[in-house]
Amino acid sequence: MALPEEELLRIDDMATLERVVKGCTRCRLRAGCRGVVFGDGNPRARVMLIGEGPGADEDRLGRPFVGRAGQLLDRILAACGFERQRHVYIANIVKCRPPGNRTPTPDERAACLPNLRAQMRLVNPVIVVLLGSTALQALIDPAARITRARGRWIEKDGVWYMPTYHPAALLRNPSLKREAWHDFKLVIDKYRELVDPDHYSPHHPPTAMREAAPAAEAASRAEPGTGAMPAPGQGLAGTPEPGAGPGGL
Ligand code: SF4
């Protein structure tokens, strides 16, 4: 059973919406999966991350982004200073696992979009990170390409969308991690601009701190023994040079 979109959009709490969507049979994907994978994180977060669809681990455990790609996403979030259950809400374009992890078809995406739109209405994020081309095409432009769109903000109806690579693409091609980290640093900057100017990221300090660090280093060189100095090759203690991805991602 599936409610029409106008009824989904009238639901005003996430627990009720989850219960309703878990009964959805609007497309063929429901017949081939264990269950609907609804979402995860803080329903009041100001940042929403949207991926493609559940894989085998997500289907088994009933939560989005819990396999290898999800573990990588958690490491990226940690580098940003974001906690999954506090700073973000995570969902997918389709909520049932496509067979063999194939890309969901346009009609499957269209069938599931009312569920996602109802989630987005309740979360009401100011920043949405689009993880991969399926999310980009479903929410912004069916003809868009992630390789061209990534790393540039798209403002739509007062919401700031940042397209970037899906973590599964980063696992397949680790050379893309540098670009993905560039995109997530823009997300951190936007979060400081729109949500919390004091947001702490262990790998991307605020601009003022980044600018102050070389000056402090120079002053310390002039007066040996003053101030805590970053190790050679690092911007701030434990922080890679700007442009480099955090180690261990
Ligand atoms: S993928 Fe979405 S539309 Fe299709 S059955 Fe699952 S919840 Fe419903």
Boltz pocket constraint, residues with backbone or C-beta under 6 A from the ligand:
constraints:
  - pocket:
      binder: B
      contacts: [[A, 21], [A, 24], [A, 25], [A, 26], [A, 27], [A, 28], [A, 29], [A, 30], [A, 36], [A, 93], [A, 94], [A, 95], [A, 96], [A, 108], [A, 111], [A, 112], [A, 115]]
      max_distance: 6.0
